[in-house]
Amino acid sequence: MKGSIERAYKQKCFRGRGMAARWLDRVFFSALGAISLLICTGKLFLSTLLFAAALAMLTLWDLRRWRTFRQQVWRNTADELRRESWLKQEAMTIGQTGGTILYPTPDADTLIGHCLQQGRGSSFHCFGAPQNDLIAAAAAWGCVLSFHPWGRGEEPNRDEVNERIIRDAPKGRPKLWQRILELSGNRYILAGCLLLLLSMGLRKALYWRLLGSLCLMIGALRRAFRQ
């Protein structure tokens, strides 16, 4: 997978966050846990150990998430190509019988329109589970509607899957409401609110409030710059 294509899929996998943003998240939340432990215990060694362990765990989690996402993209693309291959074969078979393929499955009004255009005695074919209401609608206009269960075509080769993955690479920015919901700053704001709430019942409340305020400030800045 080319670098630009891989970055596009990674941004989709991580909801629009690039590499720098993901590293900032890991370092920040690892440091947040380490500082919290330092406040509670006053032991720098344990805090440093926690920081390293948390950073490694978050890094491994991101790697696992990307690997799973990439495998899912590959499986979905291969399934799509198999379905297309099967559709082509099925279309050739149906075409030899003189039938008309309706894909995707139309609603009742659209089906009636096809019946009126092609006349009584026409034969139509759809794919998927039979829909009795559509079958009855076609019969009422003197036509026959048949449903064919989905099948699987030949296994695509690696080059075909790669070409389709490149062709279907994410393009463009998501809609505004999606960007607002997926802003990474929301995690900082949530962490800040949680720390401020916890500070009401914890010792050394001032330190927790400072950490919470820092989280809120970073979250607000990230949201402002991402707009």
Accessible surface in RSA format (square Angstrom, percent):
REM  Atomic radii and reference values for relative SASA: ProtOr
REM  Chains: A
REM  Algorithm: Lee & Richards
REM  Probe-radius: 1.40
REM  Slices: 20
REM RES _ NUM      All-atoms   Total-Side   Main-Chain    Non-polar    All polar
REM                ABS   REL    ABS   REL    ABS   REL    ABS   REL    ABS   REL
RES MET A   1    77.10  39.9  12.39   8.2  64.71 154.1  21.08  17.9  56.02  74.2
RES LYS A   2   137.82  67.2 129.37  79.4   8.44  20.1  81.60  73.4  56.22  59.9
RES GLY A   3    43.39  53.5   0.00   N/A  43.39  53.5  29.59  81.2  13.81  30.9
RES SER A   4    67.30  56.9  56.98  76.0  10.32  23.8  38.34  81.6  28.96  40.6
RES ILE A   5    27.35  15.6  27.33  20.4   0.02   0.0  27.35  19.7   0.00   0.0
RES GLU A   6    41.81  24.0  41.81  31.6   0.00   0.0   5.65  10.9  36.17  29.5
RES ARG A   7   148.31  62.3 146.39  74.6   1.92   4.6  64.28  87.8  84.03  50.9
RES ALA A   8    25.60  23.5  16.63  25.7   8.97  20.4  23.55  33.2   2.06   5.5
RES TYR A   9     9.72   4.5   9.72   5.5   0.00   0.0   6.86   5.2   2.85   3.5
RES LYS A  10    40.37  19.7  40.37  24.8   0.00   0.0   7.63   6.9  32.74  34.9
RES GLN A  11    84.78  47.4  84.22  61.6   0.56   1.3  10.81  23.0  73.97  56.1
RES LYS A  12   128.17  62.5 106.18  65.1  21.99  52.4  64.30  57.9  63.86  68.0
RES CYS A  13     9.86   7.5   1.45   1.6   8.41  19.8   1.37   3.5   8.49   9.2
RES PHE A  14     3.56   1.8   3.26   2.0   0.30   0.8   3.26   2.0   0.30   0.9
RES ARG A  15   152.64  64.1 146.55  74.7   6.09  14.5  32.42  44.3 120.22  72.9
RES GLY A  16    34.52  42.6   0.00   N/A  34.52  42.6  21.49  59.0  13.03  29.2
RES ARG A  17    21.53   9.0  21.06  10.7   0.47   1.1   1.54   2.1  19.99  12.1
RES GLY A  18    24.07  29.7   0.00   N/A  24.07  29.7  18.94  52.0   5.13  11.5
RES MET A  19   117.52  60.9 110.01  72.8   7.52  17.9  72.28  61.4  45.25  59.9
RES ALA A  20    83.98  77.2  68.70 106.0  15.28  34.8  76.52 107.8   7.46  19.8
RES ALA A  21    19.61  18.0  14.06  21.7   5.55  12.6  17.82  25.1   1.79   4.8
RES ARG A  22    13.47   5.7  13.22   6.7   0.24   0.6   0.13   0.2  13.34   8.1
RES TRP A  23   110.52  44.4 110.32  53.4   0.20   0.5  93.10  49.6  17.42  28.3
RES LEU A  24    90.83  50.6  86.11  61.6   4.72  11.9  90.20  63.3   0.63   1.7
RES ASP A  25     9.29   6.5   9.02   9.0   0.27   0.6   9.19  21.6   0.09   0.1
RES ARG A  26    19.86   8.3  19.07   9.7   0.79   1.9   5.60   7.7  14.26   8.6
RES VAL A  27    61.49  40.5  61.49  55.7   0.00   0.0  61.49  53.4   0.00   0.0
RES PHE A  28    26.69  13.4  22.35  13.8   4.34  11.3  26.21  15.9   0.48   1.4
RES PHE A  29    57.24  28.6  47.40  29.4   9.85  25.6  47.65  28.9   9.60  27.5
RES SER A  30     0.25   0.2   0.00   0.0   0.25   0.6   0.25   0.5   0.00   0.0
RES ALA A  31    30.03  27.6  29.20  45.1   0.83   1.9  30.03  42.3   0.00   0.0
RES LEU A  32    23.11  12.9  20.99  15.0   2.12   5.3  22.73  16.0   0.38   1.0
RES GLY A  33    27.95  34.5   0.00   N/A  27.95  34.5  25.82  70.9   2.14   4.8
RES ALA A  34     9.76   9.0   9.57  14.8   0.19   0.4   9.74  13.7   0.02   0.1
RES ILE A  35    72.95  41.5  72.32  53.9   0.63   1.5  72.95  52.5   0.00   0.0
RES SER A  36    20.80  17.6  20.58  27.5   0.22   0.5  16.80  35.8   4.00   5.6
RES LEU A  37    51.62  28.7  47.93  34.3   3.69   9.3  50.99  35.8   0.63   1.7
RES LEU A  38    64.81  36.1  61.47  44.0   3.34   8.4  61.47  43.2   3.34   9.0
RES ILE A  39    21.11  12.0  14.90  11.1   6.21  15.0  21.11  15.2   0.00   0.0
RES CYS A  40    86.37  65.3  50.25  56.0  36.12  84.9  23.92  60.6  62.45  67.3
RES THR A  41    62.52  44.5  33.79  34.3  28.73  68.5  40.94  55.0  21.58  32.6
RES GLY A  42    54.91  67.7   0.00   N/A  54.91  67.7  25.44  69.8  29.47  66.0
RES LYS A  43   120.66  58.9 116.00  71.2   4.66  11.1  66.55  59.9  54.11  57.6
RES LEU A  44   125.19  69.7 120.57  86.3   4.63  11.6 120.57  84.7   4.63  12.5
RES PHE A  45   151.60  75.8 143.67  89.0   7.93  20.6 148.25  89.9   3.35   9.6
RES LEU A  46    71.17  39.6  69.46  49.7   1.70   4.3  69.46  48.8   1.70   4.6
RES SER A  47     4.68   4.0   4.59   6.1   0.09   0.2   4.68  10.0   0.00   0.0
RES THR A  48    77.79  55.3  73.39  74.4   4.40  10.5  64.49  86.6  13.30  20.1
RES LEU A  49   100.32  55.9  96.80  69.2   3.53   8.9  99.91  70.2   0.41   1.1
RES LEU A  50    66.21  36.9  62.20  44.5   4.01  10.1  65.75  46.2   0.46   1.2
RES PHE A  51    60.33  30.2  60.33  37.4   0.00   0.0  60.33  36.6   0.00   0.0
RES ALA A  52    54.62  50.2  47.00  72.5   7.62  17.3  50.35  70.9   4.28  11.3
RES ALA A  53    56.52  52.0  43.91  67.8  12.61  28.7  52.58  74.0   3.94  10.4
RES ALA A  54    17.35  15.9  15.28  23.6   2.07   4.7  17.25  24.3   0.09   0.2
RES LEU A  55    37.36  20.8  37.36  26.7   0.00   0.0  37.36  26.2   0.00   0.0
RES ALA A  56    52.80  48.6  44.59  68.8   8.21  18.7  52.26  73.6   0.54   1.4
RES MET A  57   123.65  64.0 119.54  79.1   4.10   9.8  81.39  69.2  42.26  56.0
RES LEU A  58    54.77  30.5  54.24  38.8   0.53   1.3  54.24  38.1   0.53   1.4
RES THR A  59    29.67  21.1  29.67  30.1   0.00   0.0  27.84  37.4   1.83   2.8
RES LEU A  60   116.19  64.7 112.33  80.4   3.86   9.7 112.66  79.1   3.52   9.5
RES TRP A  61   145.33  58.3 141.33  68.4   4.00   9.4 129.49  69.0  15.84  25.7
RES ASP A  62    14.41  10.1  13.86  13.8   0.55   1.3   2.13   5.0  12.28  12.3
RES LEU A  63    94.13  52.4  92.12  65.9   2.01   5.0  92.48  64.9   1.65   4.4
RES ARG A  64   130.92  55.0 130.63  66.6   0.29   0.7  30.33  41.5 100.58  61.0
RES ARG A  65    78.97  33.2  72.24  36.8   6.72  16.0  28.49  38.9  50.48  30.6
RES TRP A  66    24.72   9.9  24.72  12.0   0.00   0.0  18.25   9.7   6.47  10.5
RES ARG A  67   129.01  54.2 127.10  64.8   1.91   4.6  50.26  68.7  78.75  47.7
RES THR A  68    69.60  49.5  69.43  70.4   0.17   0.4  57.66  77.5  11.94  18.0
RES PHE A  69    44.91  22.5  40.35  25.0   4.56  11.9  44.60  27.0   0.32   0.9
RES ARG A  70    98.19  41.2  96.25  49.1   1.94   4.6  26.24  35.9  71.95  43.6
RES GLN A  71    89.34  50.0  85.55  62.5   3.79   9.0  29.19  62.1  60.15  45.6
RES GLN A  72    75.50  42.2  75.50  55.2   0.00   0.0  31.34  66.7  44.16  33.5
RES VAL A  73    23.55  15.5  21.72  19.7   1.83   4.4  23.47  20.4   0.08   0.2
RES TRP A  74    76.70  30.8  76.70  37.1   0.00   0.0  54.55  29.1  22.16  35.9
RES ARG A  75   117.71  49.4 115.65  59.0   2.06   4.9  62.17  85.0  55.54  33.7
RES ASN A  76    78.80  54.3  72.58  70.1   6.22  15.0  26.47  63.7  52.33  50.6
RES THR A  77    11.76   8.4  10.76  10.9   1.00   2.4   1.07   1.4  10.69  16.2
RES ALA A  78     6.86   6.3   6.86  10.6   0.00   0.0   6.86   9.7   0.00   0.0
RES ASP A  79    61.99  43.4  56.75  56.5   5.24  12.4  23.53  55.4  38.46  38.4
RES GLU A  80    70.26  40.3  63.76  48.2   6.50  15.5  31.04  60.0  39.22  32.0
RES LEU A  81    25.76  14.3  21.66  15.5   4.09  10.3  21.89  15.4   3.86  10.4
RES ARG A  82    21.80   9.2  21.79  11.1   0.00   0.0   5.07   6.9  16.73  10.1
RES ARG A  83   103.90  43.6 102.69  52.3   1.21   2.9  22.99  31.4  80.91  49.0
RES GLU A  84    54.70  31.4  53.51  40.5   1.18   2.8  26.04  50.4  28.66  23.4
RES SER A  85    30.87  26.1  25.74  34.4   5.13  11.8  19.50  41.5  11.37  15.9
RES TRP A  86    31.59  12.7  31.59  15.3   0.00   0.0  15.91   8.5  15.67  25.4
RES LEU A  87    30.71  17.1  29.34  21.0   1.37   3.5  29.67  20.8   1.04   2.8
RES LYS A  88   141.99  69.3 136.82  83.9   5.17  12.3  85.91  77.3  56.07  59.7
RES GLN A  89    85.53  47.8  81.90  59.9   3.62   8.6  39.02  83.1  46.51  35.3
RES GLU A  90    36.43  20.9  35.99  27.2   0.44   1.0   0.42   0.8  36.01  29.4
RES ALA A  91    38.29  35.2  32.65  50.4   5.64  12.8  33.00  46.5   5.29  14.0
RES MET A  92   135.15  70.0 124.86  82.6  10.28  24.5 103.25  87.8  31.90  42.3
RES THR A  93    80.89  57.5  78.88  80.0   2.01   4.8  54.00  72.5  26.89  40.6
RES ILE A  94     5.75   3.3   4.57   3.4   1.18   2.8   5.75   4.1   0.00   0.0
RES GLY A  95    48.66  60.0   0.00   N/A  48.66  60.0  28.96  79.5  19.70  44.1
RES GLN A  96   152.60  85.3 111.86  81.8  40.73  97.0  46.09  98.1 106.50  80.8
RES THR A  97   103.27  73.4  64.77  65.7  38.50  91.7  72.23  97.0  31.03  46.9
RES GLY A  98    66.40  81.9   0.00   N/A  66.40  81.9  35.74  98.1  30.67  68.7
RES GLY A  99    16.00  19.7   0.00   N/A  16.00  19.7   0.80   2.2  15.20  34.0
RES THR A 100    41.19  29.3  37.78  38.3   3.41   8.1  27.07  36.4  14.12  21.4
RES ILE A 101    55.51  31.6  32.98  24.6  22.53  54.3  32.98  23.7  22.53  61.1
RES LEU A 102    10.70   6.0   7.67   5.5   3.03   7.6  10.44   7.3   0.26   0.7
RES TYR A 103   121.36  56.7  88.85  50.6  32.51  84.6  59.15  44.4  62.21  76.7
RES PRO A 104   105.85  77.1  99.68  90.9   6.17  22.4 100.17  82.7   5.68  35.3
RES THR A 105    48.81  34.7  23.27  23.6  25.54  60.9  14.51  19.5  34.30  51.9
RES PRO A 106    17.89  13.0   5.32   4.9  12.57  45.7  14.99  12.4   2.90  18.0
RES ASP A 107    92.20  64.6  78.58  78.2  13.62  32.2  44.19 104.0  48.02  47.9
RES ALA A 108    43.37  39.9  40.68  62.8   2.70   6.1  40.68  57.3   2.70   7.1
RES ASP A 109   117.11  82.0 104.99 104.5  12.12  28.7  31.24  73.5  85.87  85.6
RES THR A 110    66.35  47.2  57.37  58.2   8.98  21.4  42.31  56.8  24.04  36.3
RES LEU A 111     0.09   0.0   0.09   0.1   0.00   0.0   0.09   0.1   0.00   0.0
RES ILE A 112    43.31  24.6  43.31  32.3   0.00   0.0  43.31  31.2   0.00   0.0
RES GLY A 113    24.21  29.9   0.00   N/A  24.21  29.9  23.68  65.0   0.53   1.2
RES HIS A 114    51.69  28.3  50.72  35.3   0.97   2.5  37.05  38.2  14.64  17.0
RES CYS A 115     3.60   2.7   0.23   0.3   3.36   7.9   0.50   1.3   3.10   3.3
RES LEU A 116   112.63  62.7  85.89  61.4  26.74  67.2  89.27  62.7  23.37  62.9
RES GLN A 117   150.13  84.0 110.61  80.8  39.52  94.1  43.31  92.2 106.82  81.0
RES GLN A 118    87.34  48.8  56.01  40.9  31.33  74.6  27.16  57.8  60.18  45.6
RES GLY A 119    28.50  35.1   0.00   N/A  28.50  35.1  28.41  78.0   0.09   0.2
RES ARG A 120   190.33  79.9 160.40  81.8  29.92  71.2  70.68  96.6 119.64  72.5
RES GLY A 121    63.06  77.8   0.00   N/A  63.06  77.8  34.21  93.9  28.85  64.6
RES SER A 122    16.25  13.7   8.25  11.0   8.00  18.4   9.95  21.2   6.29   8.8
RES SER A 123    41.92  35.4  35.70  47.6   6.22  14.3  26.42  56.3  15.50  21.7
RES PHE A 124     0.00   0.0   0.00   0.0   0.00   0.0   0.00   0.0   0.00   0.0
RES HIS A 125    20.59  11.3  20.59  14.3   0.00   0.0  19.03  19.6   1.56   1.8
RES CYS A 126     0.00   0.0   0.00   0.0   0.00   0.0   0.00   0.0   0.00   0.0
RES PHE A 127    11.42   5.7   1.76   1.1   9.65  25.1   1.76   1.1   9.65  27.6
RES GLY A 128    12.76  15.7   0.00   N/A  12.76  15.7  11.19  30.7   1.56   3.5
RES ALA A 129    79.68  73.3  61.48  94.9  18.20  41.4  67.02  94.4  12.66  33.5
RES PRO A 130    93.46  68.1  74.46  67.9  19.00  69.1  74.46  61.5  19.00 118.1
RES GLN A 131    74.30  41.5  70.25  51.3   4.06   9.7  22.02  46.9  52.29  39.7
RES ASN A 132   119.65  82.5 111.54 107.8   8.12  19.5  34.15  82.2  85.50  82.6
RES ASP A 133   100.42  70.3  84.44  84.0  15.98  37.8  50.05 117.8  50.36  50.2
RES LEU A 134     6.09   3.4   6.09   4.4   0.00   0.0   6.09   4.3   0.00   0.0
RES ILE A 135    59.59  33.9  58.82  43.8   0.77   1.8  58.82  42.4   0.77   2.1
RES ALA A 136    60.99  56.1  50.59  78.1  10.40  23.7  56.57  79.7   4.43  11.7
RES ALA A 137    20.24  18.6  12.00  18.5   8.24  18.7  19.75  27.8   0.49   1.3
RES ALA A 138     0.18   0.2   0.02   0.0   0.16   0.4   0.18   0.3   0.00   0.0
RES ALA A 139    64.53  59.3  45.92  70.9  18.61  42.3  48.04  67.7  16.49  43.7
RES ALA A 140    80.17  73.7  40.81  63.0  39.36  89.5  53.78  75.7  26.39  69.9
RES TRP A 141   104.96  42.1 100.78  48.8   4.18   9.8  92.19  49.2  12.77  20.7
RES GLY A 142    21.13  26.1   0.00   N/A  21.13  26.1  13.39  36.7   7.74  17.3
RES CYS A 143     4.43   3.4   0.00   0.0   4.43  10.4   0.07   0.2   4.36   4.7
RES VAL A 144    90.68  59.7  87.83  79.5   2.85   6.9  90.68  78.8   0.00   0.0
RES LEU A 145     8.97   5.0   0.06   0.0   8.91  22.4   0.06   0.0   8.91  24.0
RES SER A 146    38.71  32.7  33.99  45.4   4.73  10.9  19.62  41.8  19.09  26.7
RES PHE A 147    26.91  13.5   1.88   1.2  25.03  65.1   1.88   1.1  25.03  71.6
RES HIS A 148    39.17  21.4  38.88  27.0   0.29   0.7  26.33  27.1  12.83  14.9
RES PRO A 149   107.11  78.1 101.17  92.2   5.94  21.6 103.66  85.6   3.45  21.4
RES TRP A 150    86.98  34.9  57.96  28.1  29.02  68.1  44.19  23.6  42.79  69.4
RES GLY A 151    24.91  30.7   0.00   N/A  24.91  30.7  19.35  53.1   5.56  12.4
RES ARG A 152   166.07  69.7 137.39  70.0  28.68  68.3  65.56  89.6 100.51  60.9
RES GLY A 153    14.59  18.0   0.00   N/A  14.59  18.0   4.58  12.6  10.01  22.4
RES GLU A 154   129.19  74.2 118.26  89.5  10.94  26.0  46.17  89.3  83.02  67.8
RES GLU A 155   124.80  71.6  97.54  73.8  27.25  64.9  55.12 106.6  69.67  56.9
RES PRO A 156    19.29  14.1   3.96   3.6  15.33  55.7   8.63   7.1  10.66  66.3
RES ASN A 157    85.82  59.2  75.13  72.6  10.69  25.7  43.36 104.4  42.46  41.0
RES ARG A 158   166.29  69.8 158.31  80.7   7.98  19.0  56.70  77.5 109.59  66.4
RES ASP A 159    98.77  69.2  96.80  96.3   1.98   4.7  21.51  50.6  77.26  77.1
RES GLU A 160    81.74  46.9  78.15  59.1   3.59   8.5  27.55  53.3  54.19  44.2
RES VAL A 161     2.28   1.5   2.28   2.1   0.00   0.0   2.28   2.0   0.00   0.0
RES ASN A 162    53.39  36.8  52.64  50.9   0.75   1.8  16.38  39.4  37.00  35.8
RES GLU A 163   118.09  67.8 110.95  83.9   7.14  17.0  42.86  82.9  75.23  61.4
RES ARG A 164    28.19  11.8  25.75  13.1   2.44   5.8   3.45   4.7  24.74  15.0
RES ILE A 165     6.96   4.0   6.20   4.6   0.76   1.8   6.96   5.0   0.00   0.0
RES ILE A 166    65.50  37.3  61.70  46.0   3.80   9.2  61.70  44.4   3.80  10.3
RES ARG A 167   145.74  61.2 127.52  65.0  18.21  43.4  72.79  99.5  72.94  44.2
RES ASP A 168    67.27  47.1  44.38  44.2  22.89  54.1  29.65  69.8  37.61  37.5
RES ALA A 169     8.36   7.7   3.87   6.0   4.49  10.2   3.87   5.5   4.49  11.9
RES PRO A 170    47.00  34.3  25.27  23.0  21.72  79.0  36.69  30.3  10.30  64.0
RES LYS A 171   160.73  78.4 123.59  75.8  37.14  88.4 118.96 107.1  41.77  44.5
RES GLY A 172    76.05  93.8   0.00   N/A  76.05  93.8  40.54 111.2  35.51  79.5
RES ARG A 173   170.58  71.6 139.03  70.9  31.55  75.1  69.36  94.8 101.22  61.3
RES PRO A 174    63.81  46.5  49.71  45.3  14.10  51.3  60.87  50.3   2.94  18.3
RES LYS A 175   141.06  68.8 132.33  81.2   8.73  20.8  85.08  76.6  55.99  59.6
RES LEU A 176    98.61  54.9  93.11  66.6   5.50  13.8  93.11  65.4   5.50  14.8
RES TRP A 177   144.72  58.1 140.73  68.1   3.99   9.4 134.47  71.7  10.25  16.6
RES GLN A 178    56.91  31.8  55.93  40.9   0.98   2.3   5.43  11.6  51.49  39.0
RES ARG A 179    51.85  21.8  48.32  24.6   3.53   8.4  15.10  20.6  36.75  22.3
RES ILE A 180    59.51  33.9  58.86  43.9   0.65   1.6  58.87  42.4   0.63   1.7
RES LEU A 181   123.51  68.8 103.27  73.9  20.24  50.9 103.74  72.9  19.77  53.2
RES GLU A 182    64.44  37.0  55.07  41.7   9.36  22.3  15.59  30.2  48.85  39.9
RES LEU A 183     5.75   3.2   3.13   2.2   2.62   6.6   3.16   2.2   2.60   7.0
RES SER A 184     0.34   0.3   0.15   0.2   0.19   0.4   0.00   0.0   0.34   0.5
RES GLY A 185     0.85   1.0   0.00   N/A   0.85   1.0   0.00   0.0   0.85   1.9
RES ASN A 186    48.68  33.6  44.16  42.7   4.52  10.9  26.18  63.0  22.50  21.7
RES ARG A 187    87.96  36.9  83.71  42.7   4.25  10.1  61.02  83.4  26.94  16.3
RES TYR A 188     0.34   0.2   0.34   0.2   0.00   0.0   0.34   0.3   0.00   0.0
RES ILE A 189    46.76  26.6  46.76  34.8   0.00   0.0  46.76  33.7   0.00   0.0
RES LEU A 190   129.34  72.0 126.52  90.5   2.83   7.1 129.09  90.7   0.26   0.7
RES ALA A 191    16.07  14.8  10.80  16.7   5.27  12.0  15.59  22.0   0.48   1.3
RES GLY A 192     0.00   0.0   0.00   N/A   0.00   0.0   0.00   0.0   0.00   0.0
RES CYS A 193    55.05  41.6  52.79  58.9   2.27   5.3  19.62  49.7  35.44  38.2
RES LEU A 194    97.98  54.6  96.13  68.8   1.84   4.6  97.52  68.5   0.46   1.2
RES LEU A 195    15.84   8.8  15.84  11.3   0.00   0.0  15.84  11.1   0.00   0.0
RES LEU A 196    55.05  30.7  53.10  38.0   1.95   4.9  53.10  37.3   1.95   5.3
RES LEU A 197   111.58  62.1 102.02  73.0   9.57  24.0 102.28  71.8   9.30  25.0
RES LEU A 198    81.38  45.3  77.30  55.3   4.08  10.3  80.46  56.5   0.92   2.5
RES SER A 199     2.03   1.7   1.08   1.4   0.96   2.2   0.00   0.0   2.03   2.8
RES MET A 200   147.90  76.6 113.55  75.1  34.36  81.8  85.12  72.4  62.78  83.2
RES GLY A 201    71.81  88.6   0.00   N/A  71.81  88.6  38.06 104.4  33.75  75.6
RES LEU A 202    77.91  43.4  64.35  46.0  13.56  34.1  67.27  47.2  10.63  28.6
RES ARG A 203   208.32  87.5 194.13  99.0  14.19  33.8  86.61 118.4 121.71  73.8
RES LYS A 204   105.31  51.4  83.37  51.2  21.94  52.2  60.90  54.8  44.41  47.3
RES ALA A 205    26.10  24.0  21.34  32.9   4.76  10.8  21.34  30.1   4.76  12.6
RES LEU A 206   119.76  66.7 115.39  82.5   4.38  11.0 115.92  81.4   3.84  10.3
RES TYR A 207   112.18  52.4 110.70  63.0   1.48   3.9  63.38  47.6  48.80  60.2
RES TRP A 208    18.59   7.5  18.59   9.0   0.00   0.0  16.15   8.6   2.43   3.9
RES ARG A 209   112.40  47.2 112.10  57.1   0.31   0.7  31.48  43.0  80.92  49.0
RES LEU A 210   106.42  59.3 101.21  72.4   5.21  13.1 101.72  71.4   4.70  12.6
RES LEU A 211    14.90   8.3  14.27  10.2   0.63   1.6  14.77  10.4   0.13   0.3
RES GLY A 212     0.00   0.0   0.00   N/A   0.00   0.0   0.00   0.0   0.00   0.0
RES SER A 213    58.06  49.1  52.90  70.6   5.15  11.9  31.39  66.8  26.67  37.4
RES LEU A 214    72.59  40.4  68.59  49.1   4.01  10.1  71.98  50.6   0.61   1.7
RES CYS A 215     0.19   0.1   0.19   0.2   0.00   0.0   0.00   0.0   0.19   0.2
RES LEU A 216    51.42  28.6  49.09  35.1   2.33   5.9  49.31  34.6   2.10   5.7
RES MET A 217   103.35  53.5  95.96  63.5   7.39  17.6  64.11  54.5  39.23  52.0
RES ILE A 218    37.99  21.6  37.68  28.1   0.30   0.7  37.99  27.4   0.00   0.0
RES GLY A 219     0.00   0.0   0.00   N/A   0.00   0.0   0.00   0.0   0.00   0.0
RES ALA A 220    56.34  51.8  48.63  75.0   7.71  17.5  52.22  73.5   4.12  10.9
RES LEU A 221    88.00  49.0  87.78  62.8   0.22   0.5  88.00  61.8   0.00   0.0
RES ARG A 222    32.29  13.6  27.85  14.2   4.45  10.6  22.59  30.9   9.71   5.9
RES ARG A 223    77.32  32.5  77.13  39.3   0.20   0.5  14.24  19.5  63.08  38.2
RES ALA A 224    67.63  62.2  44.13  68.1  23.50  53.5  52.18  73.5  15.44  40.9
RES PHE A 225   169.31  84.7 140.40  87.0  28.91  75.2 143.43  87.0  25.87  74.1
RES ARG A 226    80.61  33.8  71.76  36.6   8.85  21.1  40.35  55.2  40.25  24.4
RES GLN A 227   119.35  66.7  66.71  48.8  52.64 125.3  59.31 126.2  60.04  45.5
END  Absolute sums over single chains surface
CHAIN  1 A    14612.0      12317.2       2294.8       9238.0       5374.0
END  Absolute sums over all chains
TOTAL         14612.0      12317.2       2294.8       9238.0       5374.0
